[in-house]
Amino acid sequence: MGHVDPVEALRETAFWLERERASSYRVEAFRKAAAALSDLSPEEVAERAGSGALARMKGLGPRTVTVVEQALADEVPAYLADLRERNTESLAEGGGELRALLRGDLHSHSDWSDGGSPIEEMARAAAWRGREYQALTDHSPRLTIANGLSRERLEVQLEVVDELNDRLDGMTLLTGIEVDIHLDGTLDQDDDLLGRLDVVVASVHSKLAMDAPSMTRRMVAAVSNPHTDVLGHCTGRLVEGGRGTRRQSQFDAEQVFRACADHQVAVEINSRPERQDPPDELIDLANELGCLFAINTDAHAPGQLDFLDHGAARAAARGIDPDRIVTTWPLERLRTWLTR
């Protein structure tokens, strides 16, 4: 049946489980097993499997050992084959034509902040899923709960991305940040460093229940900042999921979206199922006011990169012109907009 790399089989299994929104415990079992084997040569993996030593390795359990053994036998592991079969359809109903037009994603996280996987693994998964470009937008310093990147760590990350792009084939990893919007509307990173990034997603993460006039001033100031490219998950709401639900922030949406239109800042359609942000009525308002949009995954793991299906379905249902969605644009046109 052809060679099946055991480590890649483990990673792909984790990908499909993440796509299905399986429990983090199940996903981590396969990611930890892949990490445990990644430093071993194929010969060492095969030798340990033959001697029964795999089962005694830290990070491997009965199911992951079975996947490895079946891969070493040049079989598609049965568990992986089942996951592939279960994941042949889109995650959402509708939006297929728009989904096919999407070339990239301007919002994702790695284990440098609160994501679950290394930068290279996220990038290679994006390439495998057909992205022309993927932005790496880990959190900014103020969001300590999400291990936000200091100036020094972000500068190192820029070097890592530059080196990785030399090795990626057919996909560009864009540098970026999801920068926190301070209470006064300023952005949580130094201006000179923001100017070096490809993509700046500005999002509110604190004081989400502040009064509407103050939130409006805060968001308009952030959108008016020349470094801001995308307004991330603008209401901050949660409609489902393990973190519970959260009411949307209150602000003058017309003022905020007019500022987005004036400054050519894209309004993010956040594709995470627990966010569905903005709500439909705000997508309609932003559309009426002439805003650009970015359909983004806000992925924190490789399997979540397929969440684009959800965003495409919502945008198509609201009748948004694909040409107003910057993530349908080829990289050259996108770069022109990013350096506007």
C-alpha positions as a Markdown table, in Angstrom:
| # | Residue | x | y | z |
|---|---|---|---|---|
| 1 | Met | 0.0 | 0.0 | 0.0 |
| 2 | Gly | 3.1 | 2.3 | 0.0 |
| 3 | His | 5.1 | 3.6 | 2.9 |
| 4 | Val | 3.3 | 5.3 | 5.7 |
| 5 | Asp | 5.5 | 7.3 | 8.1 |
| 6 | Pro | 4.5 | 6.5 | 11.7 |
| 7 | Val | 5.1 | 10.0 | 13.0 |
| 8 | Glu | 3.1 | 11.5 | 10.2 |
| 9 | Ala | 0.3 | 9.0 | 10.8 |
| 10 | Leu | 0.1 | 10.1 | 14.4 |
| 11 | Arg | 0.1 | 13.8 | 13.5 |
| 12 | Glu | -2.6 | 13.3 | 10.9 |
| 13 | Thr | -4.7 | 11.3 | 13.4 |
| 14 | Ala | -4.5 | 14.3 | 15.8 |
| 15 | Phe | -5.4 | 16.7 | 12.9 |
| 16 | Trp | -8.6 | 14.9 | 12.1 |
| 17 | Leu | -9.6 | 14.6 | 15.8 |
| 18 | Glu | -9.0 | 18.4 | 16.2 |
| 19 | Arg | -11.1 | 19.0 | 13.1 |
| 20 | Glu | -13.9 | 17.0 | 14.8 |
| 21 | Arg | -13.4 | 19.0 | 18.0 |
| 22 | Ala | -12.6 | 15.9 | 20.0 |
| 23 | Ser | -11.5 | 16.2 | 23.6 |
| 24 | Ser | -8.0 | 17.7 | 24.1 |
| 25 | Tyr | -7.1 | 14.5 | 26.0 |
| 26 | Arg | -7.7 | 12.3 | 22.9 |
| 27 | Val | -5.8 | 14.7 | 20.7 |
| 28 | Glu | -2.9 | 15.1 | 23.0 |
| 29 | Ala | -2.4 | 11.4 | 23.2 |
| 30 | Phe | -1.4 | 11.3 | 19.5 |
| 31 | Arg | 0.5 | 14.6 | 19.5 |
| 32 | Lys | 2.6 | 13.4 | 22.5 |
| 33 | Ala | 3.3 | 10.1 | 20.8 |
| 34 | Ala | 4.4 | 11.9 | 17.6 |
| 35 | Ala | 6.7 | 14.1 | 19.7 |
| 36 | Ala | 8.1 | 11.1 | 21.6 |
| 37 | Leu | 9.1 | 9.5 | 18.3 |
| 38 | Ser | 10.1 | 12.5 | 16.3 |
| 39 | Asp | 13.8 | 12.4 | 17.4 |
| 40 | Leu | 14.2 | 8.8 | 16.5 |
| 41 | Ser | 15.3 | 7.5 | 13.2 |
| 42 | Pro | 12.9 | 5.3 | 11.2 |
| 43 | Glu | 15.2 | 2.4 | 11.9 |
| 44 | Glu | 15.1 | 3.0 | 15.7 |
| 45 | Val | 11.3 | 3.2 | 15.7 |
| 46 | Ala | 11.1 | -0.1 | 13.8 |
| 47 | Glu | 13.6 | -1.7 | 16.1 |
| 48 | Arg | 11.7 | -0.6 | 19.2 |
| 49 | Ala | 8.4 | -1.8 | 17.7 |
| 50 | Gly | 10.0 | -5.2 | 17.0 |
| 51 | Ser | 11.3 | -5.6 | 20.5 |
| 52 | Gly | 8.1 | -4.4 | 22.2 |
| 53 | Ala | 9.9 | -1.4 | 23.6 |
| 54 | Leu | 7.4 | 1.1 | 22.1 |
| 55 | Ala | 4.8 | 0.2 | 24.7 |
| 56 | Arg | 7.3 | 1.1 | 27.4 |
| 57 | Met | 8.1 | 4.6 | 26.0 |
| 58 | Lys | 6.8 | 7.6 | 27.8 |
| 59 | Gly | 4.1 | 9.3 | 25.8 |
| 60 | Leu | 2.8 | 6.2 | 24.0 |
| 61 | Gly | -0.2 | 4.1 | 24.9 |
| 62 | Pro | -1.9 | 1.0 | 23.4 |
| 63 | Arg | -3.8 | 2.9 | 20.7 |
| 64 | Thr | -0.9 | 5.0 | 19.5 |
| 65 | Val | 1.4 | 1.9 | 19.5 |
| 66 | Thr | -1.2 | 0.2 | 17.3 |
| 67 | Val | -1.1 | 3.1 | 14.9 |
| 68 | Val | 2.7 | 3.0 | 14.7 |
| 69 | Glu | 2.8 | -0.8 | 14.2 |
| 70 | Gln | 0.3 | -0.7 | 11.4 |
| 71 | Ala | 2.2 | 2.2 | 9.7 |
| 72 | Leu | 5.4 | 0.3 | 10.0 |
| 73 | Ala | 3.6 | -2.6 | 8.2 |
| 74 | Asp | 3.0 | -0.2 | 5.3 |
| 75 | Glu | -0.7 | -0.1 | 6.1 |
| 76 | Val | -2.9 | 2.9 | 6.6 |
| 77 | Pro | -3.7 | 2.5 | 10.3 |
| 78 | Ala | -7.3 | 1.4 | 10.8 |
| 79 | Tyr | -8.0 | 4.3 | 13.2 |
| 80 | Leu | -6.6 | 6.9 | 10.7 |
| 81 | Ala | -8.5 | 5.3 | 7.8 |
| 82 | Asp | -11.7 | 5.6 | 9.7 |
| 83 | Leu | -11.0 | 9.3 | 10.6 |
| 84 | Arg | -10.2 | 10.1 | 6.9 |
| 85 | Glu | -13.5 | 8.5 | 5.9 |
| 86 | Arg | -15.5 | 10.5 | 8.5 |
| 87 | Asn | -13.9 | 13.8 | 7.5 |
| 88 | Thr | -14.5 | 13.8 | 3.7 |
| 89 | Glu | -17.3 | 16.4 | 3.9 |
| 90 | Ser | -17.2 | 20.1 | 4.7 |
| 91 | Leu | -17.6 | 21.1 | 8.3 |
| 92 | Ala | -20.5 | 23.4 | 7.4 |
| 93 | Glu | -23.5 | 23.4 | 5.1 |
| 94 | Gly | -23.3 | 25.9 | 2.2 |
| 95 | Gly | -20.6 | 28.3 | 1.2 |
| 96 | Gly | -18.7 | 25.7 | -0.9 |
| 97 | Glu | -18.1 | 28.1 | -3.8 |
| 98 | Leu | -16.8 | 30.8 | -1.5 |
| 99 | Arg | -14.7 | 28.3 | 0.4 |
| 100 | Ala | -13.0 | 27.2 | -2.8 |
| 101 | Leu | -12.0 | 30.9 | -3.4 |
| 102 | Leu | -10.2 | 31.3 | -0.1 |
| 103 | Arg | -6.5 | 31.4 | -0.5 |
| 104 | Gly | -5.3 | 32.0 | 3.1 |
| 105 | Asp | -6.0 | 32.9 | 6.7 |
| 106 | Leu | -4.8 | 35.9 | 8.7 |
| 107 | His | -5.2 | 34.7 | 12.2 |
| 108 | Ser | -3.6 | 31.6 | 13.9 |
| 109 | His | -1.6 | 30.7 | 16.9 |
| 110 | Ser | 1.3 | 28.4 | 17.8 |
| 111 | Asp | 2.7 | 27.1 | 21.0 |
| 112 | Trp | 4.7 | 30.3 | 21.4 |
| 113 | Ser | 1.6 | 31.7 | 22.9 |
| 114 | Asp | -1.6 | 29.7 | 23.7 |
| 115 | Gly | -1.6 | 27.4 | 20.7 |
| 116 | Gly | -1.0 | 23.7 | 21.0 |
| 117 | Ser | 1.5 | 23.0 | 18.2 |
| 118 | Pro | 4.9 | 24.3 | 17.0 |
| 119 | Ile | 5.1 | 26.9 | 14.3 |
| 120 | Glu | 6.5 | 24.5 | 11.7 |
| 121 | Glu | 3.7 | 22.0 | 12.3 |
| 122 | Met | 1.1 | 24.7 | 11.9 |
| 123 | Ala | 2.7 | 26.0 | 8.7 |
| 124 | Arg | 3.0 | 22.5 | 7.2 |
| 125 | Ala | -0.6 | 21.7 | 8.0 |
| 126 | Ala | -1.6 | 24.9 | 6.4 |
| 127 | Ala | 0.3 | 24.0 | 3.2 |
| 128 | Trp | -1.2 | 20.5 | 3.2 |
| 129 | Arg | -4.7 | 22.0 | 3.4 |
| 130 | Gly | -4.0 | 24.1 | 0.3 |
| 131 | Arg | -3.2 | 27.5 | 1.8 |
| 132 | Glu | -1.3 | 30.0 | -0.4 |
| 133 | Tyr | -0.5 | 31.9 | 2.8 |
| 134 | Gln | -1.0 | 31.7 | 6.5 |
| 135 | Ala | -0.4 | 34.4 | 9.1 |
| 136 | Leu | 1.1 | 33.5 | 12.4 |
| 137 | Thr | -0.5 | 35.9 | 14.9 |
| 138 | Asp | 0.5 | 34.9 | 18.5 |
| 139 | His | -0.7 | 37.1 | 21.3 |
| 140 | Ser | 0.9 | 40.3 | 22.6 |
| 141 | Pro | 2.6 | 40.8 | 26.0 |
| 142 | Arg | -0.3 | 42.1 | 28.0 |
| 143 | Leu | -2.2 | 38.8 | 27.6 |
| 144 | Thr | -0.1 | 36.9 | 30.1 |
| 145 | Ile | -2.7 | 34.2 | 30.5 |
| 146 | Ala | -2.0 | 33.3 | 26.9 |
| 147 | Asn | 1.8 | 33.6 | 27.2 |
| 148 | Gly | 1.8 | 36.7 | 25.1 |
| 149 | Leu | 5.1 | 37.5 | 23.3 |
| 150 | Ser | 7.4 | 40.2 | 24.6 |
| 151 | Arg | 9.2 | 42.4 | 22.2 |
| 152 | Glu | 12.3 | 40.1 | 22.5 |
| 153 | Arg | 10.4 | 36.9 | 21.9 |
| 154 | Leu | 8.6 | 38.3 | 18.9 |
| 155 | Glu | 11.9 | 39.5 | 17.4 |
| 156 | Val | 13.2 | 35.9 | 17.7 |
| 157 | Gln | 10.0 | 34.6 | 16.2 |
| 158 | Leu | 10.5 | 36.8 | 13.1 |
| 159 | Glu | 13.8 | 35.1 | 12.5 |
| 160 | Val | 12.2 | 31.7 | 13.0 |
| 161 | Val | 9.5 | 32.5 | 10.4 |
| 162 | Asp | 12.1 | 33.9 | 7.9 |
| 163 | Glu | 14.1 | 30.7 | 8.2 |
| 164 | Leu | 11.1 | 28.5 | 7.9 |
| 165 | Asn | 9.9 | 30.2 | 4.7 |
| 166 | Asp | 13.1 | 29.3 | 3.0 |
| 167 | Arg | 12.1 | 25.6 | 3.5 |
| 168 | Leu | 8.4 | 25.8 | 2.8 |
| 169 | Asp | 7.3 | 24.8 | -0.7 |
| 170 | Gly | 4.3 | 26.5 | -2.2 |
| 171 | Met | 3.0 | 28.3 | 0.9 |
| 172 | Thr | 4.1 | 31.6 | 2.6 |
| 173 | Leu | 4.0 | 32.0 | 6.3 |
| 174 | Leu | 3.2 | 35.7 | 7.1 |
| 175 | Thr | 4.6 | 37.3 | 10.2 |
| 176 | Gly | 2.0 | 38.8 | 12.5 |
| 177 | Ile | 0.5 | 39.4 | 15.9 |
| 178 | Glu | -2.9 | 39.4 | 17.5 |
| 179 | Val | -2.3 | 42.6 | 19.5 |
| 180 | Asp | -4.4 | 43.4 | 22.5 |
| 181 | Ile | -6.3 | 46.7 | 22.4 |
| 182 | His | -5.7 | 48.7 | 25.6 |
| 183 | Leu | -8.5 | 50.6 | 27.4 |
| 184 | Asp | -7.4 | 53.8 | 25.6 |
| 185 | Gly | -7.4 | 52.2 | 22.2 |
| 186 | Thr | -3.6 | 52.0 | 21.9 |
| 187 | Leu | -2.0 | 48.7 | 20.7 |
| 188 | Asp | 0.0 | 46.4 | 23.0 |
| 189 | Gln | 3.3 | 46.3 | 21.2 |
| 190 | Asp | 5.9 | 48.9 | 20.1 |
| 191 | Asp | 5.1 | 50.8 | 16.9 |
| 192 | Asp | 8.5 | 50.1 | 15.3 |
| 193 | Leu | 8.0 | 46.3 | 15.7 |
| 194 | Leu | 4.4 | 46.4 | 14.5 |
| 195 | Gly | 5.7 | 48.1 | 11.4 |
| 196 | Arg | 7.9 | 45.1 | 10.7 |
| 197 | Leu | 5.1 | 42.6 | 10.7 |
| 198 | Asp | 3.0 | 41.5 | 7.7 |
| 199 | Val | -0.3 | 41.3 | 9.5 |
| 200 | Val | -1.6 | 43.0 | 12.7 |
| 201 | Val | -4.9 | 41.7 | 14.0 |
| 202 | Ala | -6.2 | 44.0 | 16.8 |
| 203 | Ser | -8.6 | 42.5 | 19.3 |
| 204 | Val | -10.3 | 43.4 | 22.6 |
| 205 | His | -9.6 | 40.8 | 25.3 |
| 206 | Ser | -10.2 | 42.7 | 28.5 |
| 207 | Lys | -13.0 | 44.7 | 30.1 |
| 208 | Leu | -15.4 | 43.3 | 27.6 |
| 209 | Ala | -18.4 | 44.5 | 29.6 |
| 210 | Met | -17.4 | 48.2 | 29.6 |
| 211 | Asp | -20.0 | 50.8 | 28.7 |
| 212 | Ala | -20.8 | 51.3 | 25.0 |
| 213 | Pro | -19.4 | 54.8 | 24.6 |
| 214 | Ser | -16.1 | 53.9 | 26.1 |
| 215 | Met | -15.8 | 50.6 | 24.1 |
| 216 | Thr | -16.7 | 52.6 | 20.9 |
| 217 | Arg | -13.9 | 55.1 | 21.5 |
| 218 | Arg | -11.5 | 52.3 | 22.3 |
| 219 | Met | -12.2 | 50.3 | 19.2 |
| 220 | Val | -12.3 | 53.3 | 16.8 |
| 221 | Ala | -8.9 | 54.4 | 18.2 |
| 222 | Ala | -7.5 | 51.0 | 17.5 |
| 223 | Val | -9.0 | 50.7 | 14.0 |
| 224 | Ser | -7.6 | 54.2 | 13.2 |
| 225 | Asn | -4.1 | 53.1 | 14.1 |
| 226 | Pro | -2.1 | 52.8 | 10.8 |
| 227 | His | -0.7 | 49.5 | 11.9 |
| 228 | Thr | -4.1 | 47.8 | 12.3 |
| 229 | Asp | -5.0 | 45.5 | 9.4 |
| 230 | Val | -7.8 | 43.4 | 10.8 |
| 231 | Leu | -10.4 | 44.0 | 13.6 |
| 232 | Gly | -10.5 | 40.6 | 15.4 |
| 233 | His | -13.6 | 38.9 | 16.9 |
| 234 | Cys | -15.2 | 42.3 | 17.4 |
| 235 | Thr | -17.9 | 41.5 | 20.0 |
| 236 | Gly | -15.9 | 39.0 | 22.0 |
| 237 | Arg | -19.0 | 36.8 | 22.4 |
| 238 | Leu | -19.0 | 33.1 | 23.1 |
| 239 | Val | -22.1 | 31.1 | 22.0 |
| 240 | Glu | -21.0 | 27.6 | 23.0 |
| 241 | Gly | -18.1 | 25.4 | 24.0 |
| 242 | Gly | -16.1 | 24.4 | 27.0 |
| 243 | Arg | -15.5 | 28.0 | 28.2 |
| 244 | Gly | -19.3 | 28.6 | 28.5 |
| 245 | Thr | -21.1 | 31.5 | 26.9 |
| 246 | Arg | -20.4 | 35.2 | 27.0 |
| 247 | Arg | -22.6 | 38.1 | 26.0 |
| 248 | Gln | -21.3 | 40.3 | 23.2 |
| 249 | Ser | -19.7 | 43.6 | 24.0 |
| 250 | Gln | -21.8 | 46.8 | 23.5 |
| 251 | Phe | -20.5 | 49.5 | 21.2 |
| 252 | Asp | -21.7 | 51.8 | 18.4 |
| 253 | Ala | -21.2 | 49.3 | 15.6 |
| 254 | Glu | -21.9 | 51.9 | 12.9 |
| 255 | Gln | -19.1 | 54.2 | 14.2 |
| 256 | Val | -16.7 | 51.3 | 14.5 |
| 257 | Phe | -17.4 | 49.9 | 11.0 |
| 258 | Arg | -17.3 | 53.3 | 9.4 |
| 259 | Ala | -13.8 | 53.7 | 10.8 |
| 260 | Cys | -12.9 | 50.2 | 9.4 |
| 261 | Ala | -14.2 | 51.3 | 6.0 |
| 262 | Asp | -12.4 | 54.6 | 6.1 |
| 263 | His | -9.1 | 53.0 | 7.1 |
| 264 | Gln | -9.5 | 49.9 | 4.9 |
| 265 | Val | -9.3 | 47.7 | 8.0 |
| 266 | Ala | -10.9 | 44.3 | 7.4 |
| 267 | Val | -13.6 | 43.1 | 9.8 |
| 268 | Glu | -12.8 | 39.5 | 10.8 |
| 269 | Ile | -15.4 | 36.8 | 10.3 |
| 270 | Asn | -14.1 | 34.6 | 13.0 |
| 271 | Ser | -14.7 | 31.0 | 12.0 |
| 272 | Arg | -14.4 | 29.4 | 15.5 |
| 273 | Pro | -17.7 | 27.6 | 16.1 |
| 274 | Glu | -17.8 | 28.9 | 19.7 |
| 275 | Arg | -17.4 | 32.5 | 18.6 |
| 276 | Gln | -19.4 | 33.0 | 15.4 |
| 277 | Asp | -18.3 | 36.6 | 15.6 |
| 278 | Pro | -19.6 | 39.0 | 14.4 |
| 279 | Pro | -23.3 | 38.1 | 14.7 |
| 280 | Asp | -25.2 | 38.1 | 11.4 |
| 281 | Glu | -26.8 | 41.5 | 11.9 |
| 282 | Leu | -23.3 | 43.1 | 12.4 |
| 283 | Ile | -21.9 | 41.3 | 9.3 |
| 284 | Asp | -24.9 | 42.8 | 7.4 |
| 285 | Leu | -24.1 | 46.3 | 8.8 |
| 286 | Ala | -20.4 | 46.1 | 8.0 |
| 287 | Asn | -21.3 | 44.9 | 4.5 |
| 288 | Glu | -23.7 | 47.8 | 4.0 |
| 289 | Leu | -21.1 | 50.3 | 5.1 |
| 290 | Gly | -18.6 | 49.0 | 2.6 |
| 291 | Cys | -16.2 | 47.2 | 4.9 |
| 292 | Leu | -13.6 | 44.7 | 3.8 |
| 293 | Phe | -13.7 | 41.3 | 5.5 |
| 294 | Ala | -11.2 | 38.6 | 6.4 |
| 295 | Ile | -12.5 | 35.1 | 7.0 |
| 296 | Asn | -10.1 | 33.7 | 9.6 |
| 297 | Thr | -9.8 | 30.5 | 11.6 |
| 298 | Asp | -8.2 | 31.8 | 14.8 |
| 299 | Ala | -6.8 | 28.3 | 14.8 |
| 300 | His | -4.9 | 27.2 | 17.9 |
| 301 | Ala | -4.1 | 23.7 | 16.5 |
| 302 | Pro | -3.6 | 22.3 | 13.0 |
| 303 | Gly | -7.0 | 20.6 | 12.8 |
| 304 | Gln | -8.7 | 23.9 | 13.5 |
| 305 | Leu | -7.4 | 25.3 | 10.2 |
| 306 | Asp | -10.4 | 23.6 | 8.5 |
| 307 | Phe | -12.7 | 25.9 | 10.5 |
| 308 | Leu | -12.6 | 28.1 | 7.4 |
| 309 | Asp | -15.6 | 26.1 | 6.3 |
| 310 | His | -17.7 | 27.7 | 9.0 |
| 311 | Gly | -16.6 | 31.2 | 8.1 |
| 312 | Ala | -17.2 | 30.7 | 4.4 |
| 313 | Ala | -20.7 | 29.4 | 5.0 |
| 314 | Arg | -21.6 | 32.4 | 7.2 |
| 315 | Ala | -20.2 | 34.9 | 4.7 |
| 316 | Ala | -22.0 | 33.3 | 1.8 |
| 317 | Ala | -25.3 | 33.3 | 3.6 |
| 318 | Arg | -24.9 | 37.0 | 4.2 |
| 319 | Gly | -24.3 | 37.6 | 0.5 |
| 320 | Ile | -20.8 | 39.2 | 0.8 |
| 321 | Asp | -19.1 | 39.8 | -2.5 |
| 322 | Pro | -16.0 | 37.5 | -2.5 |
| 323 | Asp | -13.9 | 40.4 | -3.8 |
| 324 | Arg | -14.5 | 42.3 | -0.6 |
| 325 | Ile | -13.0 | 39.3 | 1.4 |
| 326 | Val | -9.2 | 39.9 | 1.5 |
| 327 | Thr | -8.5 | 36.2 | 2.2 |
| 328 | Thr | -9.7 | 35.4 | -1.4 |
| 329 | Trp | -7.0 | 37.7 | -2.8 |
| 330 | Pro | -3.7 | 36.3 | -4.2 |
| 331 | Leu | -0.7 | 37.0 | -2.1 |
| 332 | Glu | 0.6 | 39.8 | -4.2 |
| 333 | Arg | -2.7 | 41.8 | -4.0 |
| 334 | Leu | -2.9 | 41.0 | -0.3 |
| 335 | Arg | 0.6 | 42.4 | 0.3 |
| 336 | Thr | -0.3 | 45.6 | -1.5 |
| 337 | Trp | -3.3 | 46.1 | 0.8 |
| 338 | Leu | -1.2 | 45.2 | 3.9 |
| 339 | Thr | 1.3 | 47.9 | 3.0 |
| 340 | Arg | -1.4 | 50.5 | 2.1 |
